[in-house]
């Protein structure tokens, strides 16, 4: 992956994160107008202050949600694209998107090193992220109803963990579809890479 393709993937992921947060966020940000002035000037100042704090909180929550969606969406994108990029780098033949087992007939014949591959992978990631996001929200809500979260950070970590686990499964599926390996070998390969990444991050 060249530097230009890397920057393009980052920009596309940021745009997708903003769109997902705007469409699937808890509430859209709507800056309400100031309410009618109450009788006393002191109460009026207090209400204006509370109103501004509420708007600041909404803006902060929106951008924090965008950051969370960017991290989770980009992780899904990387888990899909990384096995393809590695195969294209080390293969002597031209690797195309339609080389996948079982589902290759439904994919376009675009070379992995082609100029349109990033757009195709982003679109595939978006198509996968929508049901994954819905499933993760349901899973988090179910877990919270039974066990609860002691802090908001614990809920965020659990959410990110759900996305990363799903991304690992997608990496296994991509490896199995594009490499001549069994499903167990695909799982072993992905787990080996995950363990290497965890060991590198812990140092």
ChimeraX commands (.cxc) that place a marker at each C-alpha (Angstrom):
marker #1 position 0.00,0.00,0.00 radius 0.5
marker #1 position 1.49,3.30,-1.09 radius 0.5
marker #1 position 1.42,6.50,0.96 radius 0.5
marker #1 position -1.31,7.95,-1.25 radius 0.5
marker #1 position -3.49,4.87,-0.80 radius 0.5
marker #1 position -2.90,4.97,2.96 radius 0.5
marker #1 position -3.96,8.63,3.15 radius 0.5
marker #1 position -6.98,7.88,0.96 radius 0.5
marker #1 position -8.07,5.07,3.27 radius 0.5
marker #1 position -7.72,7.36,6.31 radius 0.5
marker #1 position -9.78,10.12,4.68 radius 0.5
marker #1 position -12.45,7.66,3.52 radius 0.5
marker #1 position -12.65,6.16,7.01 radius 0.5
marker #1 position -13.02,9.61,8.58 radius 0.5
marker #1 position -15.84,10.50,6.18 radius 0.5
marker #1 position -17.56,7.17,6.86 radius 0.5
marker #1 position -17.18,7.68,10.63 radius 0.5
marker #1 position -18.84,11.11,10.48 radius 0.5
marker #1 position -21.68,9.75,8.35 radius 0.5
marker #1 position -22.24,6.75,10.65 radius 0.5
marker #1 position -22.21,8.93,13.74 radius 0.5
marker #1 position -24.63,11.42,12.19 radius 0.5
marker #1 position -27.04,8.69,11.08 radius 0.5
marker #1 position -26.67,6.22,13.95 radius 0.5
marker #1 position -25.68,8.44,16.87 radius 0.5
marker #1 position -27.91,8.66,19.91 radius 0.5
marker #1 position -29.23,12.04,18.84 radius 0.5
marker #1 position -28.22,14.54,16.20 radius 0.5
marker #1 position -26.73,17.74,17.50 radius 0.5
marker #1 position -29.31,20.45,17.44 radius 0.5
marker #1 position -28.38,23.77,18.92 radius 0.5
marker #1 position -31.57,24.97,20.50 radius 0.5
marker #1 position -32.41,28.63,20.70 radius 0.5
marker #1 position -32.42,30.35,24.07 radius 0.5
marker #1 position -35.70,29.93,25.97 radius 0.5
marker #1 position -37.83,32.92,26.94 radius 0.5
marker #1 position -36.20,35.08,29.58 radius 0.5
marker #1 position -37.35,34.22,33.12 radius 0.5
marker #1 position -38.37,36.96,35.56 radius 0.5
marker #1 position -35.10,37.34,37.43 radius 0.5
marker #1 position -31.76,38.27,35.78 radius 0.5
marker #1 position -29.85,35.78,37.98 radius 0.5
marker #1 position -32.02,32.87,36.87 radius 0.5
marker #1 position -31.61,33.98,33.26 radius 0.5
marker #1 position -27.82,33.87,33.49 radius 0.5
marker #1 position -27.95,30.44,35.14 radius 0.5
marker #1 position -30.20,29.04,32.41 radius 0.5
marker #1 position -27.97,30.47,29.67 radius 0.5
marker #1 position -24.93,28.86,31.33 radius 0.5
marker #1 position -26.66,25.48,31.61 radius 0.5
marker #1 position -27.79,25.75,28.01 radius 0.5
marker #1 position -24.27,26.40,26.75 radius 0.5
marker #1 position -22.90,23.54,28.84 radius 0.5
marker #1 position -25.50,21.22,27.33 radius 0.5
marker #1 position -24.51,22.27,23.80 radius 0.5
marker #1 position -20.82,21.76,24.61 radius 0.5
marker #1 position -21.62,18.31,25.96 radius 0.5
marker #1 position -23.51,17.41,22.78 radius 0.5
marker #1 position -20.62,18.57,20.59 radius 0.5
marker #1 position -18.11,16.67,22.73 radius 0.5
marker #1 position -20.22,13.49,22.63 radius 0.5
marker #1 position -20.61,13.79,18.87 radius 0.5
marker #1 position -16.88,14.04,18.17 radius 0.5
marker #1 position -16.07,11.32,20.69 radius 0.5
marker #1 position -18.57,9.12,18.89 radius 0.5
marker #1 position -16.92,10.00,15.57 radius 0.5
marker #1 position -13.53,9.01,16.98 radius 0.5
marker #1 position -14.90,5.70,18.24 radius 0.5
marker #1 position -16.52,4.97,14.88 radius 0.5
marker #1 position -13.35,5.91,13.00 radius 0.5
marker #1 position -11.25,3.51,15.09 radius 0.5
marker #1 position -13.76,0.67,14.76 radius 0.5
marker #1 position -14.47,1.23,11.06 radius 0.5
marker #1 position -10.78,1.48,10.18 radius 0.5
marker #1 position -10.07,-1.71,12.12 radius 0.5
marker #1 position -12.72,-3.50,10.04 radius 0.5
marker #1 position -11.23,-2.05,6.87 radius 0.5
marker #1 position -7.69,-3.13,7.82 radius 0.5
marker #1 position -8.82,-6.65,8.73 radius 0.5
marker #1 position -10.35,-7.00,5.27 radius 0.5
marker #1 position -7.62,-5.35,3.22 radius 0.5
marker #1 position -4.45,-6.53,5.00 radius 0.5
marker #1 position -4.65,-10.20,3.84 radius 0.5
marker #1 position -5.32,-9.05,0.28 radius 0.5
marker #1 position -2.43,-6.57,0.25 radius 0.5
marker #1 position -0.02,-9.16,1.67 radius 0.5
marker #1 position -1.02,-11.72,-0.94 radius 0.5
marker #1 position -0.62,-9.18,-3.75 radius 0.5
marker #1 position 2.84,-8.25,-2.42 radius 0.5
marker #1 position 4.18,-11.81,-2.31 radius 0.5
marker #1 position 2.31,-13.38,-5.22 radius 0.5
marker #1 position 3.95,-13.85,-8.62 radius 0.5
marker #1 position 0.58,-13.59,-10.36 radius 0.5
marker #1 position -1.86,-10.71,-10.52 radius 0.5
marker #1 position -4.33,-11.01,-7.66 radius 0.5
marker #1 position -7.83,-9.73,-8.40 radius 0.5
marker #1 position -10.76,-9.20,-6.07 radius 0.5
marker #1 position -12.78,-11.93,-7.78 radius 0.5
marker #1 position -10.20,-14.61,-6.86 radius 0.5
marker #1 position -12.10,-15.32,-3.67 radius 0.5
marker #1 position -13.42,-18.81,-3.15 radius 0.5
marker #1 position -17.21,-19.29,-3.25 radius 0.5
marker #1 position -18.05,-15.56,-3.59 radius 0.5
marker #1 position -15.65,-14.60,-6.38 radius 0.5
marker #1 position -18.46,-14.67,-8.95 radius 0.5
marker #1 position -20.15,-11.80,-7.14 radius 0.5
marker #1 position -17.05,-9.58,-6.95 radius 0.5
marker #1 position -15.56,-7.37,-9.67 radius 0.5
marker #1 position -12.33,-8.36,-11.41 radius 0.5
marker #1 position -10.26,-5.50,-10.02 radius 0.5
marker #1 position -6.54,-6.04,-9.36 radius 0.5
marker #1 position -5.56,-5.65,-5.72 radius 0.5
marker #1 position -2.85,-3.21,-6.81 radius 0.5
marker #1 position -5.26,-1.34,-9.09 radius 0.5
marker #1 position -6.36,2.24,-8.67 radius 0.5
marker #1 position -9.98,1.37,-7.83 radius 0.5
marker #1 position -9.27,-1.25,-5.19 radius 0.5
marker #1 position -9.32,1.19,-2.27 radius 0.5
marker #1 position -12.78,2.41,-3.21 radius 0.5
marker #1 position -14.05,-1.15,-3.55 radius 0.5
marker #1 position -12.60,-2.18,-0.18 radius 0.5
marker #1 position -14.08,0.89,1.52 radius 0.5
marker #1 position -17.50,0.11,0.05 radius 0.5
marker #1 position -17.20,-3.51,1.20 radius 0.5
marker #1 position -16.17,-2.32,4.67 radius 0.5
marker #1 position -19.19,0.03,4.79 radius 0.5
marker #1 position -21.54,-2.78,3.73 radius 0.5
marker #1 position -20.13,-5.00,6.49 radius 0.5
marker #1 position -19.91,-2.26,9.13 radius 0.5
marker #1 position -23.64,-1.50,9.05 radius 0.5
marker #1 position -24.84,-4.93,10.28 radius 0.5
marker #1 position -21.78,-5.31,12.53 radius 0.5
marker #1 position -22.54,-1.96,14.20 radius 0.5
marker #1 position -26.14,-3.01,14.78 radius 0.5
marker #1 position -25.04,-6.36,16.22 radius 0.5
marker #1 position -22.46,-4.73,18.50 radius 0.5
marker #1 position -25.01,-2.23,19.84 radius 0.5
marker #1 position -27.41,-5.07,20.64 radius 0.5
marker #1 position -24.62,-7.07,22.30 radius 0.5
marker #1 position -23.48,-4.12,24.41 radius 0.5
marker #1 position -27.07,-3.37,25.48 radius 0.5
marker #1 position -27.64,-7.03,26.38 radius 0.5
marker #1 position -24.42,-7.23,28.37 radius 0.5
marker #1 position -25.23,-3.98,30.16 radius 0.5
marker #1 position -28.71,-5.17,31.10 radius 0.5
marker #1 position -27.30,-8.30,32.77 radius 0.5
marker #1 position -23.97,-7.16,34.20 radius 0.5
marker #1 position -23.75,-3.39,33.81 radius 0.5
marker #1 position -20.64,-1.25,33.44 radius 0.5
marker #1 position -18.88,0.38,36.37 radius 0.5
marker #1 position -17.69,3.29,34.24 radius 0.5
marker #1 position -18.23,4.75,30.79 radius 0.5
marker #1 position -14.66,3.79,29.84 radius 0.5
marker #1 position -15.46,0.14,30.54 radius 0.5
marker #1 position -18.37,0.33,28.13 radius 0.5
marker #1 position -16.13,1.87,25.46 radius 0.5
marker #1 position -13.49,-0.83,25.95 radius 0.5
marker #1 position -16.12,-3.55,25.69 radius 0.5
marker #1 position -17.50,-1.98,22.50 radius 0.5
marker #1 position -14.07,-1.70,20.92 radius 0.5
marker #1 position -13.34,-5.28,21.94 radius 0.5
marker #1 position -16.49,-6.47,20.16 radius 0.5
marker #1 position -15.43,-4.68,16.97 radius 0.5
marker #1 position -11.87,-6.01,17.16 radius 0.5
marker #1 position -13.12,-9.55,17.71 radius 0.5
marker #1 position -15.39,-9.21,14.70 radius 0.5
marker #1 position -12.49,-7.78,12.70 radius 0.5
marker #1 position -10.37,-10.80,13.59 radius 0.5
marker #1 position -13.14,-13.08,12.31 radius 0.5
marker #1 position -13.27,-11.07,9.09 radius 0.5
marker #1 position -9.49,-11.44,8.73 radius 0.5
marker #1 position -9.88,-15.20,9.15 radius 0.5
marker #1 position -12.63,-15.26,6.52 radius 0.5
marker #1 position -10.57,-13.15,4.08 radius 0.5
marker #1 position -7.53,-15.36,4.57 radius 0.5
marker #1 position -9.59,-18.49,3.99 radius 0.5
marker #1 position -11.22,-17.05,0.86 radius 0.5
marker #1 position -8.04,-15.82,-0.84 radius 0.5
marker #1 position -5.38,-18.28,0.32 radius 0.5
marker #1 position -5.17,-21.98,-0.45 radius 0.5
marker #1 position -5.43,-22.94,3.21 radius 0.5
marker #1 position -7.93,-24.73,5.39 radius 0.5
marker #1 position -10.13,-22.86,7.84 radius 0.5
marker #1 position -8.04,-24.06,10.80 radius 0.5
marker #1 position -4.87,-22.82,9.09 radius 0.5
marker #1 position -6.52,-19.45,8.47 radius 0.5
marker #1 position -7.46,-19.19,12.14 radius 0.5
marker #1 position -3.92,-20.15,13.19 radius 0.5
marker #1 position -2.37,-17.56,10.86 radius 0.5
marker #1 position -4.57,-14.74,12.11 radius 0.5
marker #1 position -4.05,-15.72,15.76 radius 0.5
marker #1 position -0.29,-15.75,15.18 radius 0.5
marker #1 position -0.40,-12.21,13.78 radius 0.5
marker #1 position -2.67,-11.07,16.64 radius 0.5
marker #1 position -0.28,-12.53,19.22 radius 0.5
marker #1 position 2.68,-10.83,17.56 radius 0.5
marker #1 position 0.82,-7.53,17.60 radius 0.5
marker #1 position -0.13,-7.95,21.25 radius 0.5
marker #1 position 3.45,-8.78,22.20 radius 0.5
marker #1 position 4.77,-5.77,20.30 radius 0.5
marker #1 position 2.19,-3.47,21.92 radius 0.5
marker #1 position 3.02,-4.74,25.42 radius 0.5
marker #1 position 6.72,-3.90,25.09 radius 0.5
marker link #1:1,2 radius 0.2
marker link #1:2,3 radius 0.2
marker link #1:3,4 radius 0.2
marker link #1:4,5 radius 0.2
marker link #1:5,6 radius 0.2
marker link #1:6,7 radius 0.2
marker link #1:7,8 radius 0.2
marker link #1:8,9 radius 0.2
marker link #1:9,10 radius 0.2
marker link #1:10,11 radius 0.2
marker link #1:11,12 radius 0.2
marker link #1:12,13 radius 0.2
marker link #1:13,14 radius 0.2
marker link #1:14,15 radius 0.2
marker link #1:15,16 radius 0.2
marker link #1:16,17 radius 0.2
marker link #1:17,18 radius 0.2
marker link #1:18,19 radius 0.2
marker link #1:19,20 radius 0.2
marker link #1:20,21 radius 0.2
marker link #1:21,22 radius 0.2
marker link #1:22,23 radius 0.2
marker link #1:23,24 radius 0.2
marker link #1:24,25 radius 0.2
marker link #1:25,26 radius 0.2
marker link #1:26,27 radius 0.2
marker link #1:27,28 radius 0.2
marker link #1:28,29 radius 0.2
marker link #1:29,30 radius 0.2
marker link #1:30,31 radius 0.2
marker link #1:31,32 radius 0.2
marker link #1:32,33 radius 0.2
marker link #1:33,34 radius 0.2
marker link #1:34,35 radius 0.2
marker link #1:35,36 radius 0.2
marker link #1:36,37 radius 0.2
marker link #1:37,38 radius 0.2
marker link #1:38,39 radius 0.2
marker link #1:39,40 radius 0.2
marker link #1:40,41 radius 0.2
marker link #1:41,42 radius 0.2
marker link #1:42,43 radius 0.2
marker link #1:43,44 radius 0.2
marker link #1:44,45 radius 0.2
marker link #1:45,46 radius 0.2
marker link #1:46,47 radius 0.2
marker link #1:47,48 radius 0.2
marker link #1:48,49 radius 0.2
marker link #1:49,50 radius 0.2
marker link #1:50,51 radius 0.2
marker link #1:51,52 radius 0.2
marker link #1:52,53 radius 0.2
marker link #1:53,54 radius 0.2
marker link #1:54,55 radius 0.2
marker link #1:55,56 radius 0.2
marker link #1:56,57 radius 0.2
marker link #1:57,58 radius 0.2
marker link #1:58,59 radius 0.2
marker link #1:59,60 radius 0.2
marker link #1:60,61 radius 0.2
marker link #1:61,62 radius 0.2
marker link #1:62,63 radius 0.2
marker link #1:63,64 radius 0.2
marker link #1:64,65 radius 0.2
marker link #1:65,66 radius 0.2
marker link #1:66,67 radius 0.2
marker link #1:67,68 radius 0.2
marker link #1:68,69 radius 0.2
marker link #1:69,70 radius 0.2
marker link #1:70,71 radius 0.2
marker link #1:71,72 radius 0.2
marker link #1:72,73 radius 0.2
marker link #1:73,74 radius 0.2
marker link #1:74,75 radius 0.2
marker link #1:75,76 radius 0.2
marker link #1:76,77 radius 0.2
marker link #1:77,78 radius 0.2
marker link #1:78,79 radius 0.2
marker link #1:79,80 radius 0.2
marker link #1:80,81 radius 0.2
marker link #1:81,82 radius 0.2
marker link #1:82,83 radius 0.2
marker link #1:83,84 radius 0.2
marker link #1:84,85 radius 0.2
marker link #1:85,86 radius 0.2
marker link #1:86,87 radius 0.2
marker link #1:87,88 radius 0.2
marker link #1:88,89 radius 0.2
marker link #1:89,90 radius 0.2
marker link #1:90,91 radius 0.2
marker link #1:91,92 radius 0.2
marker link #1:92,93 radius 0.2
marker link #1:93,94 radius 0.2
marker link #1:94,95 radius 0.2
marker link #1:95,96 radius 0.2
marker link #1:96,97 radius 0.2
marker link #1:97,98 radius 0.2
marker link #1:98,99 radius 0.2
marker link #1:99,100 radius 0.2
marker link #1:100,101 radius 0.2
marker link #1:101,102 radius 0.2
marker link #1:102,103 radius 0.2
marker link #1:103,104 radius 0.2
marker link #1:104,105 radius 0.2
marker link #1:105,106 radius 0.2
marker link #1:106,107 radius 0.2
marker link #1:107,108 radius 0.2
marker link #1:108,109 radius 0.2
marker link #1:109,110 radius 0.2
marker link #1:110,111 radius 0.2
marker link #1:111,112 radius 0.2
marker link #1:112,113 radius 0.2
marker link #1:113,114 radius 0.2
marker link #1:114,115 radius 0.2
marker link #1:115,116 radius 0.2
marker link #1:116,117 radius 0.2
marker link #1:117,118 radius 0.2
marker link #1:118,119 radius 0.2
marker link #1:119,120 radius 0.2
marker link #1:120,121 radius 0.2
marker link #1:121,122 radius 0.2
marker link #1:122,123 radius 0.2
marker link #1:123,124 radius 0.2
marker link #1:124,125 radius 0.2
marker link #1:125,126 radius 0.2
marker link #1:126,127 radius 0.2
marker link #1:127,128 radius 0.2
marker link #1:128,129 radius 0.2
marker link #1:129,130 radius 0.2
marker link #1:130,131 radius 0.2
marker link #1:131,132 radius 0.2
marker link #1:132,133 radius 0.2
marker link #1:133,134 radius 0.2
marker link #1:134,135 radius 0.2
marker link #1:135,136 radius 0.2
marker link #1:136,137 radius 0.2
marker link #1:137,138 radius 0.2
marker link #1:138,139 radius 0.2
marker link #1:139,140 radius 0.2
marker link #1:140,141 radius 0.2
marker link #1:141,142 radius 0.2
marker link #1:142,143 radius 0.2
marker link #1:143,144 radius 0.2
marker link #1:144,145 radius 0.2
marker link #1:145,146 radius 0.2
marker link #1:146,147 radius 0.2
marker link #1:147,148 radius 0.2
marker link #1:148,149 radius 0.2
marker link #1:149,150 radius 0.2
marker link #1:150,151 radius 0.2
marker link #1:151,152 radius 0.2
marker link #1:152,153 radius 0.2
marker link #1:153,154 radius 0.2
marker link #1:154,155 radius 0.2
marker link #1:155,156 radius 0.2
marker link #1:156,157 radius 0.2
marker link #1:157,158 radius 0.2
marker link #1:158,159 radius 0.2
marker link #1:159,160 radius 0.2
marker link #1:160,161 radius 0.2
marker link #1:161,162 radius 0.2
marker link #1:162,163 radius 0.2
marker link #1:163,164 radius 0.2
marker link #1:164,165 radius 0.2
marker link #1:165,166 radius 0.2
marker link #1:166,167 radius 0.2
marker link #1:167,168 radius 0.2
marker link #1:168,169 radius 0.2
marker link #1:169,170 radius 0.2
marker link #1:170,171 radius 0.2
marker link #1:171,172 radius 0.2
marker link #1:172,173 radius 0.2
marker link #1:173,174 radius 0.2
marker link #1:174,175 radius 0.2
marker link #1:175,176 radius 0.2
marker link #1:176,177 radius 0.2
marker link #1:177,178 radius 0.2
marker link #1:178,179 radius 0.2
marker link #1:179,180 radius 0.2
marker link #1:180,181 radius 0.2
marker link #1:181,182 radius 0.2
marker link #1:182,183 radius 0.2
marker link #1:183,184 radius 0.2
marker link #1:184,185 radius 0.2
marker link #1:185,186 radius 0.2
marker link #1:186,187 radius 0.2
marker link #1:187,188 radius 0.2
marker link #1:188,189 radius 0.2
marker link #1:189,190 radius 0.2
marker link #1:190,191 radius 0.2
marker link #1:191,192 radius 0.2
marker link #1:192,193 radius 0.2
marker link #1:193,194 radius 0.2
marker link #1:194,195 radius 0.2
marker link #1:195,196 radius 0.2
marker link #1:196,197 radius 0.2
marker link #1:197,198 radius 0.2
marker link #1:198,199 radius 0.2
marker link #1:199,200 radius 0.2
marker link #1:200,201 radius 0.2
marker link #1:201,202 radius 0.2
marker link #1:202,203 radius 0.2
view
